[in-house]
């Protein structure tokens, strides 16, 4: 699942080298902390949070295949 989030984030931003993902795995949940270059945070969040919601929806589907829940924190 981390690879999917990396792929999505790298293709959204202009500076993919600045993408950092921290993963915390619990028994039933996985939490990802996504950080990008400060100038490109808006690209990842999107207008009214639409892009962030789409990322969370995709990751939720991927997590459901592994019988887990996922939380994504965008910093």
PyMOL Python script that loads the backbone (N, CA, C, O; Angstrom):
from pymol import cmd

cmd.read_pdbstr("""\
ATOM      1  N   UNK A   1       0.821  -1.199   0.000  1.00  0.00           N
ATOM      2  CA  UNK A   1       0.000   0.000   0.000  1.00  0.00           C
ATOM      3  C   UNK A   1       0.860   1.256   0.000  1.00  0.00           C
ATOM      4  O   UNK A   1       0.492   2.274  -0.585  1.00  0.00           O
ATOM      5  N   UNK A   2       2.003   1.172   0.658  1.00  0.00           N
ATOM      6  CA  UNK A   2       2.894   2.325   0.694  1.00  0.00           C
ATOM      7  C   UNK A   2       3.382   2.644  -0.714  1.00  0.00           C
ATOM      8  O   UNK A   2       3.538   3.815  -1.060  1.00  0.00           O
ATOM      9  N   UNK A   3       3.622   1.629  -1.521  1.00  0.00           N
ATOM     10  CA  UNK A   3       4.083   1.838  -2.898  1.00  0.00           C
ATOM     11  C   UNK A   3       3.021   2.562  -3.723  1.00  0.00           C
ATOM     12  O   UNK A   3       3.350   3.393  -4.570  1.00  0.00           O
ATOM     13  N   UNK A   4       1.750   2.247  -3.477  1.00  0.00           N
ATOM     14  CA  UNK A   4       0.665   2.924  -4.185  1.00  0.00           C
ATOM     15  C   UNK A   4       0.624   4.401  -3.818  1.00  0.00           C
ATOM     16  O   UNK A   4       0.498   5.254  -4.697  1.00  0.00           O
ATOM     17  N   UNK A   5       0.729   4.707  -2.544  1.00  0.00           N
ATOM     18  CA  UNK A   5       0.728   6.099  -2.099  1.00  0.00           C
ATOM     19  C   UNK A   5       1.932   6.848  -2.657  1.00  0.00           C
ATOM     20  O   UNK A   5       1.813   8.004  -3.063  1.00  0.00           O
ATOM     21  N   UNK A   6       3.089   6.193  -2.677  1.00  0.00           N
ATOM     22  CA  UNK A   6       4.285   6.813  -3.257  1.00  0.00           C
ATOM     23  C   UNK A   6       4.079   7.122  -4.722  1.00  0.00           C
ATOM     24  O   UNK A   6       4.423   8.211  -5.182  1.00  0.00           O
ATOM     25  N   UNK A   7       3.525   6.181  -5.461  1.00  0.00           N
ATOM     26  CA  UNK A   7       3.282   6.365  -6.890  1.00  0.00           C
ATOM     27  C   UNK A   7       2.350   7.551  -7.144  1.00  0.00           C
ATOM     28  O   UNK A   7       2.611   8.382  -8.014  1.00  0.00           O
ATOM     29  N   UNK A   8       1.273   7.619  -6.382  1.00  0.00           N
ATOM     30  CA  UNK A   8       0.305   8.709  -6.545  1.00  0.00           C
ATOM     31  C   UNK A   8       0.959  10.050  -6.224  1.00  0.00           C
ATOM     32  O   UNK A   8       0.833  11.003  -6.993  1.00  0.00           O
ATOM     33  N   UNK A   9       1.651  10.127  -5.100  1.00  0.00           N
ATOM     34  CA  UNK A   9       2.257  11.387  -4.677  1.00  0.00           C
ATOM     35  C   UNK A   9       3.338  11.841  -5.646  1.00  0.00           C
ATOM     36  O   UNK A   9       3.422  13.028  -5.960  1.00  0.00           O
ATOM     37  N   UNK A  10       4.163  10.923  -6.124  1.00  0.00           N
ATOM     38  CA  UNK A  10       5.240  11.291  -7.046  1.00  0.00           C
ATOM     39  C   UNK A  10       4.696  11.847  -8.353  1.00  0.00           C
ATOM     40  O   UNK A  10       5.310  12.727  -8.955  1.00  0.00           O
ATOM     41  N   UNK A  11       3.553  11.344  -8.794  1.00  0.00           N
ATOM     42  CA  UNK A  11       2.990  11.812 -10.056  1.00  0.00           C
ATOM     43  C   UNK A  11       2.177  13.097  -9.918  1.00  0.00           C
ATOM     44  O   UNK A  11       1.858  13.734 -10.922  1.00  0.00           O
ATOM     45  N   UNK A  12       1.841  13.480  -8.700  1.00  0.00           N
ATOM     46  CA  UNK A  12       1.085  14.717  -8.503  1.00  0.00           C
ATOM     47  C   UNK A  12       1.976  15.956  -8.412  1.00  0.00           C
ATOM     48  O   UNK A  12       1.562  17.047  -8.805  1.00  0.00           O
ATOM     49  N   UNK A  13       3.179  15.795  -7.903  1.00  0.00           N
ATOM     50  CA  UNK A  13       4.033  16.947  -7.616  1.00  0.00           C
ATOM     51  C   UNK A  13       5.121  17.117  -8.675  1.00  0.00           C
ATOM     52  O   UNK A  13       5.432  16.198  -9.432  1.00  0.00           O
ATOM     53  N   UNK A  14       5.689  18.330  -8.703  1.00  0.00           N
ATOM     54  CA  UNK A  14       6.782  18.626  -9.625  1.00  0.00           C
ATOM     55  C   UNK A  14       8.141  18.254  -9.053  1.00  0.00           C
ATOM     56  O   UNK A  14       9.099  18.057  -9.801  1.00  0.00           O
ATOM     57  N   UNK A  15       8.229  18.156  -7.728  1.00  0.00           N
ATOM     58  CA  UNK A  15       9.493  17.813  -7.064  1.00  0.00           C
ATOM     59  C   UNK A  15       9.319  16.488  -6.310  1.00  0.00           C
ATOM     60  O   UNK A  15       9.137  16.489  -5.092  1.00  0.00           O
ATOM     61  N   UNK A  16       9.375  15.361  -7.029  1.00  0.00           N
ATOM     62  CA  UNK A  16       9.133  14.068  -6.369  1.00  0.00           C
ATOM     63  C   UNK A  16      10.211  13.680  -5.362  1.00  0.00           C
ATOM     64  O   UNK A  16       9.984  12.803  -4.528  1.00  0.00           O
ATOM     65  N   UNK A  17      11.383  14.320  -5.423  1.00  0.00           N
ATOM     66  CA  UNK A  17      12.435  14.002  -4.455  1.00  0.00           C
ATOM     67  C   UNK A  17      12.072  14.462  -3.043  1.00  0.00           C
ATOM     68  O   UNK A  17      12.622  13.953  -2.066  1.00  0.00           O
ATOM     69  N   UNK A  18      11.158  15.412  -2.930  1.00  0.00           N
ATOM     70  CA  UNK A  18      10.777  15.957  -1.632  1.00  0.00           C
ATOM     71  C   UNK A  18       9.653  15.169  -0.958  1.00  0.00           C
ATOM     72  O   UNK A  18       9.261  15.490   0.164  1.00  0.00           O
ATOM     73  N   UNK A  19       9.135  14.145  -1.629  1.00  0.00           N
ATOM     74  CA  UNK A  19       8.041  13.351  -1.064  1.00  0.00           C
ATOM     75  C   UNK A  19       8.596  12.421   0.009  1.00  0.00           C
ATOM     76  O   UNK A  19       9.551  11.682  -0.232  1.00  0.00           O
ATOM     77  N   UNK A  20       7.994  12.465   1.190  1.00  0.00           N
ATOM     78  CA  UNK A  20       8.381  11.607   2.308  1.00  0.00           C
ATOM     79  C   UNK A  20       7.118  10.943   2.859  1.00  0.00           C
ATOM     80  O   UNK A  20       6.092  11.594   3.051  1.00  0.00           O
ATOM     81  N   UNK A  21       7.214   9.654   3.104  1.00  0.00           N
ATOM     82  CA  UNK A  21       6.077   8.914   3.644  1.00  0.00           C
ATOM     83  C   UNK A  21       6.548   8.117   4.849  1.00  0.00           C
ATOM     84  O   UNK A  21       7.477   7.314   4.761  1.00  0.00           O
ATOM     85  N   UNK A  22       5.884   8.357   5.981  1.00  0.00           N
ATOM     86  CA  UNK A  22       6.150   7.587   7.194  1.00  0.00           C
ATOM     87  C   UNK A  22       4.970   6.651   7.406  1.00  0.00           C
ATOM     88  O   UNK A  22       3.817   7.045   7.235  1.00  0.00           O
ATOM     89  N   UNK A  23       5.258   5.428   7.773  1.00  0.00           N
ATOM     90  CA  UNK A  23       4.223   4.412   7.917  1.00  0.00           C
ATOM     91  C   UNK A  23       4.195   3.894   9.353  1.00  0.00           C
ATOM     92  O   UNK A  23       5.225   3.518   9.911  1.00  0.00           O
ATOM     93  N   UNK A  24       3.011   3.882   9.934  1.00  0.00           N
ATOM     94  CA  UNK A  24       2.818   3.293  11.260  1.00  0.00           C
ATOM     95  C   UNK A  24       1.762   2.202  11.118  1.00  0.00           C
ATOM     96  O   UNK A  24       0.634   2.463  10.700  1.00  0.00           O
ATOM     97  N   UNK A  25       2.141   0.990  11.470  1.00  0.00           N
ATOM     98  CA  UNK A  25       1.244  -0.143  11.296  1.00  0.00           C
ATOM     99  C   UNK A  25       0.716  -0.591  12.642  1.00  0.00           C
ATOM    100  O   UNK A  25       1.482  -0.879  13.562  1.00  0.00           O
ATOM    101  N   UNK A  26      -0.588  -0.645  12.745  1.00  0.00           N
ATOM    102  CA  UNK A  26      -1.250  -1.167  13.940  1.00  0.00           C
ATOM    103  C   UNK A  26      -1.878  -2.512  13.622  1.00  0.00           C
ATOM    104  O   UNK A  26      -1.666  -3.076  12.549  1.00  0.00           O
ATOM    105  N   UNK A  27      -2.637  -3.004  14.550  1.00  0.00           N
ATOM    106  CA  UNK A  27      -3.247  -4.315  14.343  1.00  0.00           C
ATOM    107  C   UNK A  27      -4.299  -4.271  13.235  1.00  0.00           C
ATOM    108  O   UNK A  27      -4.332  -5.154  12.377  1.00  0.00           O
ATOM    109  N   UNK A  28      -5.150  -3.259  13.248  1.00  0.00           N
ATOM    110  CA  UNK A  28      -6.213  -3.160  12.251  1.00  0.00           C
ATOM    111  C   UNK A  28      -6.110  -1.917  11.385  1.00  0.00           C
ATOM    112  O   UNK A  28      -6.869  -1.767  10.427  1.00  0.00           O
ATOM    113  N   UNK A  29      -5.189  -1.029  11.704  1.00  0.00           N
ATOM    114  CA  UNK A  29      -5.080   0.220  10.952  1.00  0.00           C
ATOM    115  C   UNK A  29      -3.646   0.454  10.496  1.00  0.00           C
ATOM    116  O   UNK A  29      -2.687  -0.028  11.099  1.00  0.00           O
ATOM    117  N   UNK A  30      -3.540   1.200   9.425  1.00  0.00           N
ATOM    118  CA  UNK A  30      -2.248   1.654   8.926  1.00  0.00           C
ATOM    119  C   UNK A  30      -2.357   3.164   8.778  1.00  0.00           C
ATOM    120  O   UNK A  30      -3.302   3.664   8.169  1.00  0.00           O
ATOM    121  N   UNK A  31      -1.395   3.888   9.332  1.00  0.00           N
ATOM    122  CA  UNK A  31      -1.393   5.346   9.240  1.00  0.00           C
ATOM    123  C   UNK A  31      -0.182   5.782   8.432  1.00  0.00           C
ATOM    124  O   UNK A  31       0.945   5.368   8.704  1.00  0.00           O
ATOM    125  N   UNK A  32      -0.431   6.624   7.433  1.00  0.00           N
ATOM    126  CA  UNK A  32       0.643   7.171   6.612  1.00  0.00           C
ATOM    127  C   UNK A  32       0.714   8.669   6.841  1.00  0.00           C
ATOM    128  O   UNK A  32      -0.308   9.354   6.843  1.00  0.00           O
ATOM    129  N   UNK A  33       1.916   9.171   7.031  1.00  0.00           N
ATOM    130  CA  UNK A  33       2.154  10.606   7.118  1.00  0.00           C
ATOM    131  C   UNK A  33       2.860  11.018   5.841  1.00  0.00           C
ATOM    132  O   UNK A  33       4.026  10.686   5.627  1.00  0.00           O
ATOM    133  N   UNK A  34       2.146  11.740   4.997  1.00  0.00           N
ATOM    134  CA  UNK A  34       2.663  12.170   3.701  1.00  0.00           C
ATOM    135  C   UNK A  34       3.121  13.611   3.801  1.00  0.00           C
ATOM    136  O   UNK A  34       2.343  14.490   4.172  1.00  0.00           O
ATOM    137  N   UNK A  35       4.380  13.855   3.473  1.00  0.00           N
ATOM    138  CA  UNK A  35       4.877  15.232   3.451  1.00  0.00           C
ATOM    139  C   UNK A  35       5.512  15.489   2.089  1.00  0.00           C
ATOM    140  O   UNK A  35       6.231  14.649   1.548  1.00  0.00           O
ATOM    141  N   UNK A  36       5.229  16.660   1.559  1.00  0.00           N
ATOM    142  CA  UNK A  36       5.765  17.089   0.265  1.00  0.00           C
ATOM    143  C   UNK A  36       6.418  18.454   0.453  1.00  0.00           C
ATOM    144  O   UNK A  36       6.384  19.026   1.543  1.00  0.00           O
ATOM    145  N   UNK A  37       7.003  18.960  -0.604  1.00  0.00           N
ATOM    146  CA  UNK A  37       7.602  20.294  -0.562  1.00  0.00           C
ATOM    147  C   UNK A  37       6.508  21.293  -0.183  1.00  0.00           C
ATOM    148  O   UNK A  37       5.381  21.180  -0.665  1.00  0.00           O
ATOM    149  N   UNK A  38       6.820  22.267   0.670  1.00  0.00           N
ATOM    150  CA  UNK A  38       5.781  23.211   1.135  1.00  0.00           C
ATOM    151  C   UNK A  38       5.055  23.953   0.005  1.00  0.00           C
ATOM    152  O   UNK A  38       3.889  24.315   0.161  1.00  0.00           O
ATOM    153  N   UNK A  39       5.720  24.182  -1.114  1.00  0.00           N
ATOM    154  CA  UNK A  39       5.066  24.876  -2.227  1.00  0.00           C
ATOM    155  C   UNK A  39       4.049  23.997  -2.950  1.00  0.00           C
ATOM    156  O   UNK A  39       3.214  24.507  -3.697  1.00  0.00           O
ATOM    157  N   UNK A  40       4.110  22.693  -2.739  1.00  0.00           N
ATOM    158  CA  UNK A  40       3.260  21.778  -3.501  1.00  0.00           C
ATOM    159  C   UNK A  40       2.193  21.083  -2.656  1.00  0.00           C
ATOM    160  O   UNK A  40       1.554  20.134  -3.109  1.00  0.00           O
ATOM    161  N   UNK A  41       2.011  21.551  -1.457  1.00  0.00           N
ATOM    162  CA  UNK A  41       0.992  20.965  -0.596  1.00  0.00           C
ATOM    163  C   UNK A  41      -0.391  21.128  -1.212  1.00  0.00           C
ATOM    164  O   UNK A  41      -1.234  20.240  -1.090  1.00  0.00           O
ATOM    165  N   UNK A  42      -0.625  22.245  -1.865  1.00  0.00           N
ATOM    166  CA  UNK A  42      -1.921  22.499  -2.501  1.00  0.00           C
ATOM    167  C   UNK A  42      -2.243  21.515  -3.606  1.00  0.00           C
ATOM    168  O   UNK A  42      -3.411  21.193  -3.825  1.00  0.00           O
ATOM    169  N   UNK A  43      -1.235  21.033  -4.304  1.00  0.00           N
ATOM    170  CA  UNK A  43      -1.463  20.060  -5.366  1.00  0.00           C
ATOM    171  C   UNK A  43      -1.935  18.730  -4.809  1.00  0.00           C
ATOM    172  O   UNK A  43      -2.735  18.035  -5.433  1.00  0.00           O
ATOM    173  N   UNK A  44      -1.441  18.383  -3.643  1.00  0.00           N
ATOM    174  CA  UNK A  44      -1.813  17.113  -3.034  1.00  0.00           C
ATOM    175  C   UNK A  44      -3.179  17.214  -2.361  1.00  0.00           C
ATOM    176  O   UNK A  44      -3.937  16.244  -2.340  1.00  0.00           O
ATOM    177  N   UNK A  45      -3.493  18.382  -1.813  1.00  0.00           N
ATOM    178  CA  UNK A  45      -4.785  18.558  -1.155  1.00  0.00           C
ATOM    179  C   UNK A  45      -5.885  18.852  -2.176  1.00  0.00           C
ATOM    180  O   UNK A  45      -6.981  18.300  -2.079  1.00  0.00           O
ATOM    181  N   UNK A  46      -5.606  19.702  -3.135  1.00  0.00           N
ATOM    182  CA  UNK A  46      -6.592  20.015  -4.161  1.00  0.00           C
ATOM    183  C   UNK A  46      -7.601  21.033  -3.697  1.00  0.00           C
ATOM    184  O   UNK A  46      -7.666  21.386  -2.519  1.00  0.00           O
ATOM    185  N   UNK A  47      -8.383  21.496  -4.638  1.00  0.00           N
ATOM    186  CA  UNK A  47      -9.420  22.477  -4.336  1.00  0.00           C
ATOM    187  C   UNK A  47     -10.517  21.831  -3.494  1.00  0.00           C
ATOM    188  O   UNK A  47     -11.097  20.816  -3.880  1.00  0.00           O
ATOM    189  N   UNK A  48     -10.784  22.420  -2.364  1.00  0.00           N
ATOM    190  CA  UNK A  48     -11.766  21.916  -1.390  1.00  0.00           C
ATOM    191  C   UNK A  48     -11.443  20.503  -0.912  1.00  0.00           C
ATOM    192  O   UNK A  48     -12.327  19.792  -0.436  1.00  0.00           O
ATOM    193  N   UNK A  49     -10.181  20.095  -1.038  1.00  0.00           N
ATOM    194  CA  UNK A  49      -9.764  18.787  -0.545  1.00  0.00           C
ATOM    195  C   UNK A  49     -10.151  17.622  -1.431  1.00  0.00           C
ATOM    196  O   UNK A  49     -10.147  16.475  -0.983  1.00  0.00           O
ATOM    197  N   UNK A  50     -10.487  17.899  -2.682  1.00  0.00           N
ATOM    198  CA  UNK A  50     -10.947  16.834  -3.577  1.00  0.00           C
ATOM    199  C   UNK A  50      -9.866  15.813  -3.890  1.00  0.00           C
ATOM    200  O   UNK A  50     -10.141  14.613  -3.917  1.00  0.00           O
ATOM    201  N   UNK A  51      -8.641  16.268  -4.126  1.00  0.00           N
ATOM    202  CA  UNK A  51      -7.552  15.348  -4.445  1.00  0.00           C
ATOM    203  C   UNK A  51      -7.218  14.497  -3.223  1.00  0.00           C
ATOM    204  O   UNK A  51      -7.013  13.290  -3.343  1.00  0.00           O
ATOM    205  N   UNK A  52      -7.164  15.119  -2.060  1.00  0.00           N
ATOM    206  CA  UNK A  52      -6.884  14.379  -0.832  1.00  0.00           C
ATOM    207  C   UNK A  52      -7.963  13.330  -0.570  1.00  0.00           C
ATOM    208  O   UNK A  52      -7.657  12.218  -0.140  1.00  0.00           O
ATOM    209  N   UNK A  53      -9.207  13.674  -0.824  1.00  0.00           N
ATOM    210  CA  UNK A  53     -10.300  12.718  -0.639  1.00  0.00           C
ATOM    211  C   UNK A  53     -10.168  11.560  -1.620  1.00  0.00           C
ATOM    212  O   UNK A  53     -10.400  10.408  -1.254  1.00  0.00           O
ATOM    213  N   UNK A  54      -9.802  11.854  -2.850  1.00  0.00           N
ATOM    214  CA  UNK A  54      -9.627  10.794  -3.846  1.00  0.00           C
ATOM    215  C   UNK A  54      -8.482   9.861  -3.453  1.00  0.00           C
ATOM    216  O   UNK A  54      -8.590   8.644  -3.606  1.00  0.00           O
ATOM    217  N   UNK A  55      -7.390  10.428  -2.949  1.00  0.00           N
ATOM    218  CA  UNK A  55      -6.260   9.606  -2.498  1.00  0.00           C
ATOM    219  C   UNK A  55      -6.703   8.722  -1.345  1.00  0.00           C
ATOM    220  O   UNK A  55      -6.380   7.534  -1.313  1.00  0.00           O
ATOM    221  N   UNK A  56      -7.437   9.287  -0.403  1.00  0.00           N
ATOM    222  CA  UNK A  56      -7.903   8.501   0.747  1.00  0.00           C
ATOM    223  C   UNK A  56      -8.861   7.391   0.316  1.00  0.00           C
ATOM    224  O   UNK A  56      -8.837   6.292   0.871  1.00  0.00           O
ATOM    225  N   UNK A  57      -9.706   7.684  -0.679  1.00  0.00           N
ATOM    226  CA  UNK A  57     -10.631   6.669  -1.184  1.00  0.00           C
ATOM    227  C   UNK A  57      -9.880   5.510  -1.838  1.00  0.00           C
ATOM    228  O   UNK A  57     -10.188   4.345  -1.586  1.00  0.00           O
ATOM    229  N   UNK A  58      -8.903   5.829  -2.671  1.00  0.00           N
ATOM    230  CA  UNK A  58      -8.106   4.783  -3.322  1.00  0.00           C
ATOM    231  C   UNK A  58      -7.346   3.937  -2.302  1.00  0.00           C
ATOM    232  O   UNK A  58      -7.299   2.711  -2.400  1.00  0.00           O
ATOM    233  N   UNK A  59      -6.759   4.610  -1.333  1.00  0.00           N
ATOM    234  CA  UNK A  59      -6.012   3.886  -0.309  1.00  0.00           C
ATOM    235  C   UNK A  59      -6.942   3.048   0.566  1.00  0.00           C
ATOM    236  O   UNK A  59      -6.556   1.980   1.043  1.00  0.00           O
ATOM    237  N   UNK A  60      -8.156   3.530   0.774  1.00  0.00           N
ATOM    238  CA  UNK A  60      -9.133   2.771   1.546  1.00  0.00           C
ATOM    239  C   UNK A  60      -9.509   1.467   0.859  1.00  0.00           C
ATOM    240  O   UNK A  60      -9.682   0.439   1.514  1.00  0.00           O
ATOM    241  N   UNK A  61      -9.634   1.512  -0.458  1.00  0.00           N
ATOM    242  CA  UNK A  61      -9.939   0.302  -1.223  1.00  0.00           C
ATOM    243  C   UNK A  61      -8.775  -0.683  -1.138  1.00  0.00           C
ATOM    244  O   UNK A  61      -8.979  -1.882  -0.949  1.00  0.00           O
ATOM    245  N   UNK A  62      -7.555  -0.165  -1.279  1.00  0.00           N
ATOM    246  CA  UNK A  62      -6.370  -1.027  -1.184  1.00  0.00           C
ATOM    247  C   UNK A  62      -6.258  -1.644   0.205  1.00  0.00           C
ATOM    248  O   UNK A  62      -5.886  -2.810   0.335  1.00  0.00           O
ATOM    249  N   UNK A  63      -6.571  -0.890   1.225  1.00  0.00           N
ATOM    250  CA  UNK A  63      -6.486  -1.398   2.597  1.00  0.00           C
ATOM    251  C   UNK A  63      -7.556  -2.447   2.861  1.00  0.00           C
ATOM    252  O   UNK A  63      -7.315  -3.411   3.589  1.00  0.00           O
ATOM    253  N   UNK A  64      -8.734  -2.267   2.277  1.00  0.00           N
ATOM    254  CA  UNK A  64      -9.816  -3.222   2.478  1.00  0.00           C
ATOM    255  C   UNK A  64      -9.446  -4.596   1.934  1.00  0.00           C
ATOM    256  O   UNK A  64      -9.909  -5.614   2.448  1.00  0.00           O
ATOM    257  N   UNK A  65      -8.624  -4.629   0.909  1.00  0.00           N
ATOM    258  CA  UNK A  65      -8.176  -5.911   0.357  1.00  0.00           C
ATOM    259  C   UNK A  65      -7.305  -6.673   1.352  1.00  0.00           C
ATOM    260  O   UNK A  65      -7.197  -7.897   1.274  1.00  0.00           O
ATOM    261  N   UNK A  66      -6.683  -5.951   2.288  1.00  0.00           N
ATOM    262  CA  UNK A  66      -5.838  -6.553   3.315  1.00  0.00           C
ATOM    263  C   UNK A  66      -6.541  -6.604   4.671  1.00  0.00           C
ATOM    264  O   UNK A  66      -5.911  -6.868   5.696  1.00  0.00           O
ATOM    265  N   UNK A  67      -7.861  -6.348   4.668  1.00  0.00           N
ATOM    266  CA  UNK A  67      -8.664  -6.335   5.891  1.00  0.00           C
ATOM    267  C   UNK A  67      -8.127  -5.346   6.921  1.00  0.00           C
ATOM    268  O   UNK A  67      -8.042  -5.661   8.108  1.00  0.00           O
ATOM    269  N   UNK A  68      -7.770  -4.160   6.467  1.00  0.00           N
ATOM    270  CA  UNK A  68      -7.281  -3.104   7.346  1.00  0.00           C
ATOM    271  C   UNK A  68      -8.006  -1.810   7.012  1.00  0.00           C
ATOM    272  O   UNK A  68      -8.734  -1.712   6.024  1.00  0.00           O
ATOM    273  N   UNK A  69      -7.783  -0.822   7.869  1.00  0.00           N
ATOM    274  CA  UNK A  69      -8.251   0.540   7.612  1.00  0.00           C
ATOM    275  C   UNK A  69      -7.024   1.415   7.456  1.00  0.00           C
ATOM    276  O   UNK A  69      -5.963   1.114   8.002  1.00  0.00           O
ATOM    277  N   UNK A  70      -7.168   2.488   6.717  1.00  0.00           N
ATOM    278  CA  UNK A  70      -6.022   3.355   6.465  1.00  0.00           C
ATOM    279  C   UNK A  70      -6.372   4.796   6.806  1.00  0.00           C
ATOM    280  O   UNK A  70      -7.491   5.251   6.571  1.00  0.00           O
ATOM    281  N   UNK A  71      -5.403   5.501   7.360  1.00  0.00           N
ATOM    282  CA  UNK A  71      -5.520   6.931   7.645  1.00  0.00           C
ATOM    283  C   UNK A  71      -4.333   7.611   6.970  1.00  0.00           C
ATOM    284  O   UNK A  71      -3.204   7.126   7.045  1.00  0.00           O
ATOM    285  N   UNK A  72      -4.596   8.732   6.315  1.00  0.00           N
ATOM    286  CA  UNK A  72      -3.523   9.475   5.654  1.00  0.00           C
ATOM    287  C   UNK A  72      -3.517  10.881   6.203  1.00  0.00           C
ATOM    288  O   UNK A  72      -4.514  11.599   6.121  1.00  0.00           O
ATOM    289  N   UNK A  73      -2.387  11.269   6.763  1.00  0.00           N
ATOM    290  CA  UNK A  73      -2.168  12.623   7.266  1.00  0.00           C
ATOM    291  C   UNK A  73      -1.261  13.347   6.292  1.00  0.00           C
ATOM    292  O   UNK A  73      -0.137  12.912   6.041  1.00  0.00           O
ATOM    293  N   UNK A  74      -1.741  14.444   5.745  1.00  0.00           N
ATOM    294  CA  UNK A  74      -0.943  15.240   4.806  1.00  0.00           C
ATOM    295  C   UNK A  74      -0.356  16.407   5.564  1.00  0.00           C
ATOM    296  O   UNK A  74      -1.084  17.210   6.146  1.00  0.00           O
ATOM    297  N   UNK A  75       0.960  16.503   5.557  1.00  0.00           N
ATOM    298  CA  UNK A  75       1.637  17.556   6.309  1.00  0.00           C
ATOM    299  C   UNK A  75       2.226  18.577   5.372  1.00  0.00           C
ATOM    300  O   UNK A  75       2.838  19.546   5.820  1.00  0.00           O
TER     301      UNK A  75
END
""", "prot")
cmd.dss("prot")
cmd.show_as("cartoon", "prot")
cmd.util.cbc("prot")
cmd.orient("prot")
